[in-house]
Amino acid sequence: MRQGMRFLFIGLAVLTTTLLARALLVDPGNSKVHVGISEGLLIIGWVAMWRPIEVLLFERAENHQNMALLERLSQIDVEFALEETAVDPGEKSGETNDLRAPALLP
C-alpha cells in the first residue's frame, strides 16, 4: 500500500506537470507541431498514472488473496519423519564414482 501511494504521488506530480506544460503552450491553433506536442504531453501524463492505478486497484486484491492463502498455509500442522535406509558398510560415500551414471555403451 505504501509503494502504491508513493507511485500515486509521483504519477500525480508527472500528470500535473504535463498538464501545466500543456496549458502554458501557446494556443496551438492549426500548427500540427503544437498540437502534436500538446497531445504528447497529455498522453505522457496519463501513462504516468498507469502503474499507480495498477498497484492500487489490481495488485492490492491479488496481494490480499495471497495473504489469505499464506495465512491458511501457516496454520497447517507439519510433521517430519525420517525413513530408515539400508547403507552398505563397504560403500564409501562422497566418492566421485558414486555420482556417475552407468555407462550407456558396452
Buried (B, 14 or more C-beta within 10 A) or exposed (E): EEEBEEBBEBBBEBBEBBBEBBEEEEEBEEEEEBEEBBEEBBEBBBEBBEBBBEBBEEBEEEEEEEEEEEEEEEEEEEEEEEEEEEEEEEEEEEEEEEEEEEEEEE
